[in-house]
Amino acid sequence: MFRGALGILVILWLVLGVVAAAQRGYFREPPERCSQAATIAVVIVTGPLNYLGVNPRMGCELPQPSP
């Protein structure tokens, strides 16, 4: 019973994150940079916290090939 309710809460949390990302226009075109994709992922994971003023931004650096 508890596991089912927890699963539903996690799904609702992530759905709210997807809605927040869509409202910010992140799905209009594919991300061009790693940092854009990371920001979209963090917005989705933070879920309803986006509506409490959280505005997550992420950056990332891809490893460079060795010379």
CHARMM internal coordinates of N, CA and C (Angstrom, degrees):
IC EDIT
DIST 1 N 1 CA 1.4539
DIST 1 CA 1 C 1.5243
ANGL 1 N 1 CA 1 C 110.85
DIST 1 C 2 N 1.3323
ANGL 1 CA 1 C 2 N 116.46
DIHE 1 N 1 CA 1 C 2 N -49.48
DIST 2 N 2 CA 1.4661
ANGL 1 C 2 N 2 CA 120.88
DIHE 1 CA 1 C 2 N 2 CA -178.84
DIST 2 CA 2 C 1.5159
ANGL 2 N 2 CA 2 C 111.23
DIHE 1 C 2 N 2 CA 2 C -65.17
DIST 2 C 3 N 1.3320
ANGL 2 CA 2 C 3 N 116.81
DIHE 2 N 2 CA 2 C 3 N -39.61
DIST 3 N 3 CA 1.4673
ANGL 2 C 3 N 3 CA 120.63
DIHE 2 CA 2 C 3 N 3 CA -178.60
DIST 3 CA 3 C 1.5242
ANGL 3 N 3 CA 3 C 110.84
DIHE 2 C 3 N 3 CA 3 C -65.97
DIST 3 C 4 N 1.3098
ANGL 3 CA 3 C 4 N 117.24
DIHE 3 N 3 CA 3 C 4 N -37.21
DIST 4 N 4 CA 1.4597
ANGL 3 C 4 N 4 CA 120.96
DIHE 3 CA 3 C 4 N 4 CA 177.76
DIST 4 CA 4 C 1.5196
ANGL 4 N 4 CA 4 C 111.76
DIHE 3 C 4 N 4 CA 4 C -65.26
DIST 4 C 5 N 1.3272
ANGL 4 CA 4 C 5 N 115.60
DIHE 4 N 4 CA 4 C 5 N -43.03
DIST 5 N 5 CA 1.4640
ANGL 4 C 5 N 5 CA 120.04
DIHE 4 CA 4 C 5 N 5 CA 178.83
DIST 5 CA 5 C 1.5251
ANGL 5 N 5 CA 5 C 110.44
DIHE 4 C 5 N 5 CA 5 C -66.16
DIST 5 C 6 N 1.3181
ANGL 5 CA 5 C 6 N 116.90
DIHE 5 N 5 CA 5 C 6 N -39.22
DIST 6 N 6 CA 1.4631
ANGL 5 C 6 N 6 CA 120.71
DIHE 5 CA 5 C 6 N 6 CA 178.53
DIST 6 CA 6 C 1.5236
ANGL 6 N 6 CA 6 C 110.58
DIHE 5 C 6 N 6 CA 6 C -64.79
DIST 6 C 7 N 1.3140
ANGL 6 CA 6 C 7 N 116.83
DIHE 6 N 6 CA 6 C 7 N -40.33
DIST 7 N 7 CA 1.4605
ANGL 6 C 7 N 7 CA 120.94
DIHE 6 CA 6 C 7 N 7 CA 177.41
DIST 7 CA 7 C 1.5210
ANGL 7 N 7 CA 7 C 112.05
DIHE 6 C 7 N 7 CA 7 C -62.05
DIST 7 C 8 N 1.3161
ANGL 7 CA 7 C 8 N 115.93
DIHE 7 N 7 CA 7 C 8 N -42.09
DIST 8 N 8 CA 1.4707
ANGL 7 C 8 N 8 CA 120.29
DIHE 7 CA 7 C 8 N 8 CA 178.51
DIST 8 CA 8 C 1.5192
ANGL 8 N 8 CA 8 C 110.20
DIHE 7 C 8 N 8 CA 8 C -64.70
DIST 8 C 9 N 1.3275
ANGL 8 CA 8 C 9 N 117.51
DIHE 8 N 8 CA 8 C 9 N -41.55
DIST 9 N 9 CA 1.4681
ANGL 8 C 9 N 9 CA 120.65
DIHE 8 CA 8 C 9 N 9 CA 178.08
DIST 9 CA 9 C 1.5246
ANGL 9 N 9 CA 9 C 111.70
DIHE 8 C 9 N 9 CA 9 C -62.40
DIST 9 C 10 N 1.3136
ANGL 9 CA 9 C 10 N 117.43
DIHE 9 N 9 CA 9 C 10 N -41.28
DIST 10 N 10 CA 1.4709
ANGL 9 C 10 N 10 CA 120.69
DIHE 9 CA 9 C 10 N 10 CA 179.00
DIST 10 CA 10 C 1.5224
ANGL 10 N 10 CA 10 C 110.28
DIHE 9 C 10 N 10 CA 10 C -64.42
DIST 10 C 11 N 1.3140
ANGL 10 CA 10 C 11 N 117.19
DIHE 10 N 10 CA 10 C 11 N -42.93
DIST 11 N 11 CA 1.4650
ANGL 10 C 11 N 11 CA 120.32
DIHE 10 CA 10 C 11 N 11 CA 178.93
DIST 11 CA 11 C 1.5292
ANGL 11 N 11 CA 11 C 110.67
DIHE 10 C 11 N 11 CA 11 C -63.56
DIST 11 C 12 N 1.3241
ANGL 11 CA 11 C 12 N 117.64
DIHE 11 N 11 CA 11 C 12 N -44.55
DIST 12 N 12 CA 1.4624
ANGL 11 C 12 N 12 CA 120.81
DIHE 11 CA 11 C 12 N 12 CA 177.96
DIST 12 CA 12 C 1.5272
ANGL 12 N 12 CA 12 C 111.27
DIHE 11 C 12 N 12 CA 12 C -62.16
DIST 12 C 13 N 1.3323
ANGL 12 CA 12 C 13 N 117.10
DIHE 12 N 12 CA 12 C 13 N -40.34
DIST 13 N 13 CA 1.4684
ANGL 12 C 13 N 13 CA 123.08
DIHE 12 CA 12 C 13 N 13 CA 178.19
DIST 13 CA 13 C 1.5393
ANGL 13 N 13 CA 13 C 109.77
DIHE 12 C 13 N 13 CA 13 C -57.60
DIST 13 C 14 N 1.3363
ANGL 13 CA 13 C 14 N 115.77
DIHE 13 N 13 CA 13 C 14 N -48.52
DIST 14 N 14 CA 1.4589
ANGL 13 C 14 N 14 CA 120.45
DIHE 13 CA 13 C 14 N 14 CA -178.00
DIST 14 CA 14 C 1.5316
ANGL 14 N 14 CA 14 C 111.56
DIHE 13 C 14 N 14 CA 14 C -69.99
DIST 14 C 15 N 1.3227
ANGL 14 CA 14 C 15 N 117.25
DIHE 14 N 14 CA 14 C 15 N -35.69
DIST 15 N 15 CA 1.4700
ANGL 14 C 15 N 15 CA 120.13
DIHE 14 CA 14 C 15 N 15 CA 177.20
DIST 15 CA 15 C 1.5244
ANGL 15 N 15 CA 15 C 110.01
DIHE 14 C 15 N 15 CA 15 C -62.83
DIST 15 C 16 N 1.3237
ANGL 15 CA 15 C 16 N 117.11
DIHE 15 N 15 CA 15 C 16 N -42.18
DIST 16 N 16 CA 1.4657
ANGL 15 C 16 N 16 CA 119.89
DIHE 15 CA 15 C 16 N 16 CA 176.93
DIST 16 CA 16 C 1.5262
ANGL 16 N 16 CA 16 C 111.14
DIHE 15 C 16 N 16 CA 16 C -63.22
DIST 16 C 17 N 1.3141
ANGL 16 CA 16 C 17 N 117.05
DIHE 16 N 16 CA 16 C 17 N -34.61
DIST 17 N 17 CA 1.4671
ANGL 16 C 17 N 17 CA 120.50
DIHE 16 CA 16 C 17 N 17 CA 176.25
DIST 17 CA 17 C 1.5206
ANGL 17 N 17 CA 17 C 111.46
DIHE 16 C 17 N 17 CA 17 C -66.26
DIST 17 C 18 N 1.3265
ANGL 17 CA 17 C 18 N 117.47
DIHE 17 N 17 CA 17 C 18 N -40.74
DIST 18 N 18 CA 1.4578
ANGL 17 C 18 N 18 CA 121.28
DIHE 17 CA 17 C 18 N 18 CA 177.71
DIST 18 CA 18 C 1.5310
ANGL 18 N 18 CA 18 C 110.04
DIHE 17 C 18 N 18 CA 18 C -65.12
DIST 18 C 19 N 1.3260
ANGL 18 CA 18 C 19 N 116.91
DIHE 18 N 18 CA 18 C 19 N -40.36
DIST 19 N 19 CA 1.4697
ANGL 18 C 19 N 19 CA 120.56
DIHE 18 CA 18 C 19 N 19 CA 178.04
DIST 19 CA 19 C 1.5277
ANGL 19 N 19 CA 19 C 109.87
DIHE 18 C 19 N 19 CA 19 C -62.99
DIST 19 C 20 N 1.3179
ANGL 19 CA 19 C 20 N 117.48
DIHE 19 N 19 CA 19 C 20 N -43.56
DIST 20 N 20 CA 1.4704
ANGL 19 C 20 N 20 CA 120.85
DIHE 19 CA 19 C 20 N 20 CA 179.15
DIST 20 CA 20 C 1.5313
ANGL 20 N 20 CA 20 C 110.81
DIHE 19 C 20 N 20 CA 20 C -62.61
DIST 20 C 21 N 1.3220
ANGL 20 CA 20 C 21 N 117.18
DIHE 20 N 20 CA 20 C 21 N -42.05
DIST 21 N 21 CA 1.4672
ANGL 20 C 21 N 21 CA 120.47
DIHE 20 CA 20 C 21 N 21 CA 178.68
DIST 21 CA 21 C 1.5291
ANGL 21 N 21 CA 21 C 110.35
DIHE 20 C 21 N 21 CA 21 C -64.80
DIST 21 C 22 N 1.3134
ANGL 21 CA 21 C 22 N 117.18
DIHE 21 N 21 CA 21 C 22 N -39.24
DIST 22 N 22 CA 1.4623
ANGL 21 C 22 N 22 CA 120.27
DIHE 21 CA 21 C 22 N 22 CA 178.33
DIST 22 CA 22 C 1.5293
ANGL 22 N 22 CA 22 C 110.95
DIHE 21 C 22 N 22 CA 22 C -66.29
DIST 22 C 23 N 1.3271
ANGL 22 CA 22 C 23 N 117.35
DIHE 22 N 22 CA 22 C 23 N -39.65
DIST 23 N 23 CA 1.4545
ANGL 22 C 23 N 23 CA 120.59
DIHE 22 CA 22 C 23 N 23 CA 178.74
DIST 23 CA 23 C 1.5284
ANGL 23 N 23 CA 23 C 111.46
DIHE 22 C 23 N 23 CA 23 C -65.39
DIST 23 C 24 N 1.3011
ANGL 23 CA 23 C 24 N 117.47
DIHE 23 N 23 CA 23 C 24 N -28.42
DIST 24 N 24 CA 1.4670
ANGL 23 C 24 N 24 CA 121.15
DIHE 23 CA 23 C 24 N 24 CA 177.46
DIST 24 CA 24 C 1.5216
ANGL 24 N 24 CA 24 C 111.93
DIHE 23 C 24 N 24 CA 24 C -83.86
DIST 24 C 25 N 1.3159
ANGL 24 CA 24 C 25 N 117.84
DIHE 24 N 24 CA 24 C 25 N -2.45
DIST 25 N 25 CA 1.4518
ANGL 24 C 25 N 25 CA 121.77
DIHE 24 CA 24 C 25 N 25 CA 175.63
DIST 25 CA 25 C 1.5154
ANGL 25 N 25 CA 25 C 114.57
DIHE 24 C 25 N 25 CA 25 C 80.72
DIST 25 C 26 N 1.3186
ANGL 25 CA 25 C 26 N 117.80
DIHE 25 N 25 CA 25 C 26 N 20.99
DIST 26 N 26 CA 1.4566
ANGL 25 C 26 N 26 CA 120.53
DIHE 25 CA 25 C 26 N 26 CA -177.07
DIST 26 CA 26 C 1.5236
ANGL 26 N 26 CA 26 C 113.32
DIHE 25 C 26 N 26 CA 26 C -74.00
DIST 26 C 27 N 1.3232
ANGL 26 CA 26 C 27 N 118.44
DIHE 26 N 26 CA 26 C 27 N -14.87
DIST 27 N 27 CA 1.4608
ANGL 26 C 27 N 27 CA 120.58
DIHE 26 CA 26 C 27 N 27 CA -177.14
DIST 27 CA 27 C 1.5257
ANGL 27 N 27 CA 27 C 113.07
DIHE 26 C 27 N 27 CA 27 C -102.84
DIST 27 C 28 N 1.3189
ANGL 27 CA 27 C 28 N 117.09
DIHE 27 N 27 CA 27 C 28 N 9.28
DIST 28 N 28 CA 1.4670
ANGL 27 C 28 N 28 CA 119.55
DIHE 27 CA 27 C 28 N 28 CA -178.85
DIST 28 CA 28 C 1.5185
ANGL 28 N 28 CA 28 C 112.03
DIHE 27 C 28 N 28 CA 28 C -67.50
DIST 28 C 29 N 1.3115
ANGL 28 CA 28 C 29 N 116.51
DIHE 28 N 28 CA 28 C 29 N -37.12
DIST 29 N 29 CA 1.4615
ANGL 28 C 29 N 29 CA 121.22
DIHE 28 CA 28 C 29 N 29 CA 176.76
DIST 29 CA 29 C 1.5194
ANGL 29 N 29 CA 29 C 108.56
DIHE 28 C 29 N 29 CA 29 C -146.52
DIST 29 C 30 N 1.3159
ANGL 29 CA 29 C 30 N 117.06
DIHE 29 N 29 CA 29 C 30 N 157.68
DIST 30 N 30 CA 1.4670
ANGL 29 C 30 N 30 CA 119.79
DIHE 29 CA 29 C 30 N 30 CA -177.01
DIST 30 CA 30 C 1.5372
ANGL 30 N 30 CA 30 C 111.37
DIHE 29 C 30 N 30 CA 30 C -64.02
DIST 30 C 31 N 1.3292
ANGL 30 CA 30 C 31 N 116.60
DIHE 30 N 30 CA 30 C 31 N 146.65
DIST 31 N 31 CA 1.4632
ANGL 30 C 31 N 31 CA 119.12
DIHE 30 CA 30 C 31 N 31 CA 178.41
DIST 31 CA 31 C 1.5297
ANGL 31 N 31 CA 31 C 110.83
DIHE 30 C 31 N 31 CA 31 C -63.80
DIST 31 C 32 N 1.3220
ANGL 31 CA 31 C 32 N 115.41
DIHE 31 N 31 CA 31 C 32 N 137.55
DIST 32 N 32 CA 1.4605
ANGL 31 C 32 N 32 CA 120.67
DIHE 31 CA 31 C 32 N 32 CA -179.43
DIST 32 CA 32 C 1.5222
ANGL 32 N 32 CA 32 C 112.44
DIHE 31 C 32 N 32 CA 32 C -92.44
DIST 32 C 33 N 1.3149
ANGL 32 CA 32 C 33 N 115.91
DIHE 32 N 32 CA 32 C 33 N -26.42
DIST 33 N 33 CA 1.4641
ANGL 32 C 33 N 33 CA 120.09
DIHE 32 CA 32 C 33 N 33 CA -176.69
DIST 33 CA 33 C 1.5198
ANGL 33 N 33 CA 33 C 110.02
DIHE 32 C 33 N 33 CA 33 C -124.42
DIST 33 C 34 N 1.2985
ANGL 33 CA 33 C 34 N 114.51
DIHE 33 N 33 CA 33 C 34 N 159.33
DIST 34 N 34 CA 1.4657
ANGL 33 C 34 N 34 CA 121.81
DIHE 33 CA 33 C 34 N 34 CA 178.83
DIST 34 CA 34 C 1.5336
ANGL 34 N 34 CA 34 C 110.57
DIHE 33 C 34 N 34 CA 34 C -58.51
DIST 34 C 35 N 1.3249
ANGL 34 CA 34 C 35 N 116.80
DIHE 34 N 34 CA 34 C 35 N -39.84
DIST 35 N 35 CA 1.4631
ANGL 34 C 35 N 35 CA 119.62
DIHE 34 CA 34 C 35 N 35 CA -178.02
DIST 35 CA 35 C 1.5235
ANGL 35 N 35 CA 35 C 111.68
DIHE 34 C 35 N 35 CA 35 C -65.26
DIST 35 C 36 N 1.3297
ANGL 35 CA 35 C 36 N 118.25
DIHE 35 N 35 CA 35 C 36 N -32.68
DIST 36 N 36 CA 1.4571
ANGL 35 C 36 N 36 CA 120.53
DIHE 35 CA 35 C 36 N 36 CA 177.34
DIST 36 CA 36 C 1.5291
ANGL 36 N 36 CA 36 C 110.68
DIHE 35 C 36 N 36 CA 36 C -67.30
DIST 36 C 37 N 1.3097
ANGL 36 CA 36 C 37 N 116.83
DIHE 36 N 36 CA 36 C 37 N -43.31
DIST 37 N 37 CA 1.4711
ANGL 36 C 37 N 37 CA 120.45
DIHE 36 CA 36 C 37 N 37 CA 178.45
DIST 37 CA 37 C 1.5260
ANGL 37 N 37 CA 37 C 110.66
DIHE 36 C 37 N 37 CA 37 C -65.06
DIST 37 C 38 N 1.3163
ANGL 37 CA 37 C 38 N 116.87
DIHE 37 N 37 CA 37 C 38 N -39.49
DIST 38 N 38 CA 1.4679
ANGL 37 C 38 N 38 CA 120.79
DIHE 37 CA 37 C 38 N 38 CA 178.96
DIST 38 CA 38 C 1.5214
ANGL 38 N 38 CA 38 C 110.92
DIHE 37 C 38 N 38 CA 38 C -65.86
DIST 38 C 39 N 1.3248
ANGL 38 CA 38 C 39 N 117.41
DIHE 38 N 38 CA 38 C 39 N -39.79
DIST 39 N 39 CA 1.4628
ANGL 38 C 39 N 39 CA 120.90
DIHE 38 CA 38 C 39 N 39 CA 178.58
DIST 39 CA 39 C 1.5209
ANGL 39 N 39 CA 39 C 110.63
DIHE 38 C 39 N 39 CA 39 C -64.11
DIST 39 C 40 N 1.3220
ANGL 39 CA 39 C 40 N 117.86
DIHE 39 N 39 CA 39 C 40 N -41.92
DIST 40 N 40 CA 1.4691
ANGL 39 C 40 N 40 CA 121.27
DIHE 39 CA 39 C 40 N 40 CA 178.15
DIST 40 CA 40 C 1.5274
ANGL 40 N 40 CA 40 C 109.76
DIHE 39 C 40 N 40 CA 40 C -60.99
DIST 40 C 41 N 1.3201
ANGL 40 CA 40 C 41 N 116.73
DIHE 40 N 40 CA 40 C 41 N -44.66
DIST 41 N 41 CA 1.4668
ANGL 40 C 41 N 41 CA 120.47
DIHE 40 CA 40 C 41 N 41 CA -179.95
DIST 41 CA 41 C 1.5239
ANGL 41 N 41 CA 41 C 111.63
DIHE 40 C 41 N 41 CA 41 C -62.04
DIST 41 C 42 N 1.3243
ANGL 41 CA 41 C 42 N 117.35
DIHE 41 N 41 CA 41 C 42 N -41.89
DIST 42 N 42 CA 1.4681
ANGL 41 C 42 N 42 CA 120.51
DIHE 41 CA 41 C 42 N 42 CA -178.67
DIST 42 CA 42 C 1.5200
ANGL 42 N 42 CA 42 C 110.85
DIHE 41 C 42 N 42 CA 42 C -69.40
DIST 42 C 43 N 1.3239
ANGL 42 CA 42 C 43 N 117.24
DIHE 42 N 42 CA 42 C 43 N -37.36
DIST 43 N 43 CA 1.4722
ANGL 42 C 43 N 43 CA 119.90
DIHE 42 CA 42 C 43 N 43 CA 177.14
DIST 43 CA 43 C 1.5205
ANGL 43 N 43 CA 43 C 109.87
DIHE 42 C 43 N 43 CA 43 C -61.68
DIST 43 C 44 N 1.3247
ANGL 43 CA 43 C 44 N 117.09
DIHE 43 N 43 CA 43 C 44 N -41.74
DIST 44 N 44 CA 1.4646
ANGL 43 C 44 N 44 CA 120.38
DIHE 43 CA 43 C 44 N 44 CA 179.55
DIST 44 CA 44 C 1.5215
ANGL 44 N 44 CA 44 C 110.57
DIHE 43 C 44 N 44 CA 44 C -65.71
DIST 44 C 45 N 1.3189
ANGL 44 CA 44 C 45 N 117.76
DIHE 44 N 44 CA 44 C 45 N -42.72
DIST 45 N 45 CA 1.4692
ANGL 44 C 45 N 45 CA 121.09
DIHE 44 CA 44 C 45 N 45 CA -177.76
DIST 45 CA 45 C 1.5273
ANGL 45 N 45 CA 45 C 111.55
DIHE 44 C 45 N 45 CA 45 C -68.41
DIST 45 C 46 N 1.3281
ANGL 45 CA 45 C 46 N 118.22
DIHE 45 N 45 CA 45 C 46 N -33.30
DIST 46 N 46 CA 1.4638
ANGL 45 C 46 N 46 CA 119.49
DIHE 45 CA 45 C 46 N 46 CA -179.48
DIST 46 CA 46 C 1.5265
ANGL 46 N 46 CA 46 C 112.36
DIHE 45 C 46 N 46 CA 46 C -75.27
DIST 46 C 47 N 1.3271
ANGL 46 CA 46 C 47 N 116.45
DIHE 46 N 46 CA 46 C 47 N -13.25
DIST 47 N 47 CA 1.4576
ANGL 46 C 47 N 47 CA 121.10
DIHE 46 CA 46 C 47 N 47 CA 171.46
DIST 47 CA 47 C 1.5105
ANGL 47 N 47 CA 47 C 115.42
DIHE 46 C 47 N 47 CA 47 C 51.18
DIST 47 C 48 N 1.3318
ANGL 47 CA 47 C 48 N 118.01
DIHE 47 N 47 CA 47 C 48 N -127.13
DIST 48 N 48 CA 1.4642
ANGL 47 C 48 N 48 CA 121.36
DIHE 47 CA 47 C 48 N 48 CA -175.27
DIST 48 CA 48 C 1.5265
ANGL 48 N 48 CA 48 C 113.83
DIHE 47 C 48 N 48 CA 48 C -68.15
DIST 48 C 49 N 1.3113
ANGL 48 CA 48 C 49 N 118.18
DIHE 48 N 48 CA 48 C 49 N -11.58
DIST 49 N 49 CA 1.4616
ANGL 48 C 49 N 49 CA 119.39
DIHE 48 CA 48 C 49 N 49 CA 177.31
DIST 49 CA 49 C 1.5266
ANGL 49 N 49 CA 49 C 111.02
DIHE 48 C 49 N 49 CA 49 C -64.09
DIST 49 C 50 N 1.3287
ANGL 49 CA 49 C 50 N 117.07
DIHE 49 N 49 CA 49 C 50 N -21.46
DIST 50 N 50 CA 1.4603
ANGL 49 C 50 N 50 CA 121.00
DIHE 49 CA 49 C 50 N 50 CA 176.43
DIST 50 CA 50 C 1.5195
ANGL 50 N 50 CA 50 C 110.97
DIHE 49 C 50 N 50 CA 50 C -60.15
DIST 50 C 51 N 1.3255
ANGL 50 CA 50 C 51 N 117.46
DIHE 50 N 50 CA 50 C 51 N -30.82
DIST 51 N 51 CA 1.4601
ANGL 50 C 51 N 51 CA 121.69
DIHE 50 CA 50 C 51 N 51 CA -178.75
DIST 51 CA 51 C 1.5299
ANGL 51 N 51 CA 51 C 112.13
DIHE 50 C 51 N 51 CA 51 C -84.30
DIST 51 C 52 N 1.3217
ANGL 51 CA 51 C 52 N 116.77
DIHE 51 N 51 CA 51 C 52 N -3.87
DIST 52 N 52 CA 1.4625
ANGL 51 C 52 N 52 CA 121.12
DIHE 51 CA 51 C 52 N 52 CA 176.69
DIST 52 CA 52 C 1.5274
ANGL 52 N 52 CA 52 C 111.32
DIHE 51 C 52 N 52 CA 52 C -103.47
DIST 52 C 53 N 1.3236
ANGL 52 CA 52 C 53 N 116.52
DIHE 52 N 52 CA 52 C 53 N 11.65
DIST 53 N 53 CA 1.4566
ANGL 52 C 53 N 53 CA 120.61
DIHE 52 CA 52 C 53 N 53 CA 176.08
DIST 53 CA 53 C 1.5130
ANGL 53 N 53 CA 53 C 115.11
DIHE 52 C 53 N 53 CA 53 C 103.16
DIST 53 C 54 N 1.3208
ANGL 53 CA 53 C 54 N 118.16
DIHE 53 N 53 CA 53 C 54 N -1.07
DIST 54 N 54 CA 1.4570
ANGL 53 C 54 N 54 CA 120.42
DIHE 53 CA 53 C 54 N 54 CA 178.07
DIST 54 CA 54 C 1.5199
ANGL 54 N 54 CA 54 C 107.62
DIHE 53 C 54 N 54 CA 54 C -73.01
DIST 54 C 55 N 1.3139
ANGL 54 CA 54 C 55 N 117.06
DIHE 54 N 54 CA 54 C 55 N 129.46
DIST 55 N 55 CA 1.4541
ANGL 54 C 55 N 55 CA 121.75
DIHE 54 CA 54 C 55 N 55 CA 178.78
DIST 55 CA 55 C 1.5264
ANGL 55 N 55 CA 55 C 108.14
DIHE 54 C 55 N 55 CA 55 C -130.00
DIST 55 C 56 N 1.3337
ANGL 55 CA 55 C 56 N 116.99
DIHE 55 N 55 CA 55 C 56 N 77.07
DIST 56 N 56 CA 1.4559
ANGL 55 C 56 N 56 CA 119.64
DIHE 55 CA 55 C 56 N 56 CA -173.75
DIST 56 CA 56 C 1.5246
ANGL 56 N 56 CA 56 C 112.48
DIHE 55 C 56 N 56 CA 56 C -70.77
DIST 56 C 57 N 1.3062
ANGL 56 CA 56 C 57 N 115.04
DIHE 56 N 56 CA 56 C 57 N 141.56
DIST 57 N 57 CA 1.4617
ANGL 56 C 57 N 57 CA 122.60
DIHE 56 CA 56 C 57 N 57 CA 174.11
DIST 57 CA 57 C 1.5141
ANGL 57 N 57 CA 57 C 106.81
DIHE 56 C 57 N 57 CA 57 C -132.68
DIST 57 C 58 N 1.2983
ANGL 57 CA 57 C 58 N 115.69
DIHE 57 N 57 CA 57 C 58 N 140.20
DIST 58 N 58 CA 1.4624
ANGL 57 C 58 N 58 CA 119.88
DIHE 57 CA 57 C 58 N 58 CA 179.76
DIST 58 CA 58 C 1.5132
ANGL 58 N 58 CA 58 C 109.30
DIHE 57 C 58 N 58 CA 58 C -126.21
DIST 58 C 59 N 1.2866
ANGL 58 CA 58 C 59 N 114.48
DIHE 58 N 58 CA 58 C 59 N 154.09
DIST 59 N 59 CA 1.4449
ANGL 58 C 59 N 59 CA 121.65
DIHE 58 CA 58 C 59 N 59 CA 172.52
DIST 59 CA 59 C 1.5197
ANGL 59 N 59 CA 59 C 107.68
DIHE 58 C 59 N 59 CA 59 C -129.84
DIST 59 C 60 N 1.2845
ANGL 59 CA 59 C 60 N 116.01
DIHE 59 N 59 CA 59 C 60 N 159.75
DIST 60 N 60 CA 1.4498
ANGL 59 C 60 N 60 CA 118.60
DIHE 59 CA 59 C 60 N 60 CA 176.72
DIST 60 CA 60 C 1.5269
ANGL 60 N 60 CA 60 C 108.54
DIHE 59 C 60 N 60 CA 60 C -156.60
DIST 60 C 61 N 1.2806
ANGL 60 CA 60 C 61 N 113.80
DIHE 60 N 60 CA 60 C 61 N 155.70
DIST 61 N 61 CA 1.4479
ANGL 60 C 61 N 61 CA 120.59
DIHE 60 CA 60 C 61 N 61 CA 177.26
DIST 61 CA 61 C 1.5226
ANGL 61 N 61 CA 61 C 108.58
DIHE 60 C 61 N 61 CA 61 C -125.60
DIST 61 C 62 N 1.3026
ANGL 61 CA 61 C 62 N 115.26
DIHE 61 N 61 CA 61 C 62 N 126.78
DIST 62 N 62 CA 1.4573
ANGL 61 C 62 N 62 CA 119.26
DIHE 61 CA 61 C 62 N 62 CA 177.94
DIST 62 CA 62 C 1.5137
ANGL 62 N 62 CA 62 C 108.92
DIHE 61 C 62 N 62 CA 62 C -81.78
DIST 62 C 63 N 1.3220
ANGL 62 CA 62 C 63 N 117.94
DIHE 62 N 62 CA 62 C 63 N 143.71
DIST 63 N 63 CA 1.4568
ANGL 62 C 63 N 63 CA 119.87
DIHE 62 CA 62 C 63 N 63 CA 179.11
DIST 63 CA 63 C 1.5315
ANGL 63 N 63 CA 63 C 110.64
DIHE 62 C 63 N 63 CA 63 C -65.83
DIST 63 C 64 N 1.3013
ANGL 63 CA 63 C 64 N 114.84
DIHE 63 N 63 CA 63 C 64 N 141.98
DIST 64 N 64 CA 1.4571
ANGL 63 C 64 N 64 CA 121.25
DIHE 63 CA 63 C 64 N 64 CA 179.34
DIST 64 CA 64 C 1.5371
ANGL 64 N 64 CA 64 C 109.37
DIHE 63 C 64 N 64 CA 64 C -91.67
DIST 64 C 65 N 1.3238
ANGL 64 CA 64 C 65 N 117.28
DIHE 64 N 64 CA 64 C 65 N 145.56
DIST 65 N 65 CA 1.4708
ANGL 64 C 65 N 65 CA 118.15
DIHE 64 CA 64 C 65 N 65 CA 177.94
DIST 65 CA 65 C 1.5187
ANGL 65 N 65 CA 65 C 110.64
DIHE 64 C 65 N 65 CA 65 C -65.80
DIST 65 C 66 N 1.2994
ANGL 65 CA 65 C 66 N 114.55
DIHE 65 N 65 CA 65 C 66 N 146.60
DIST 66 N 66 CA 1.4706
ANGL 65 C 66 N 66 CA 118.49
DIHE 65 CA 65 C 66 N 66 CA 179.82
DIST 66 CA 66 C 1.5339
ANGL 66 N 66 CA 66 C 109.22
DIHE 65 C 66 N 66 CA 66 C -74.50
DIST 66 C 67 N 1.3452
ANGL 66 CA 66 C 67 N 116.98
DIHE 66 N 66 CA 66 C 67 N 147.23
DIST 67 N 67 CA 1.4571
ANGL 66 C 67 N 67 CA 120.24
DIHE 66 CA 66 C 67 N 67 CA -177.73
DIST 67 CA 67 C 1.5102
ANGL 67 N 67 CA 67 C 113.04
DIHE 66 C 67 N 67 CA 67 C -71.86
END
COOR INIT
IC SEED 1 N 1 CA 1 C
IC BUILD
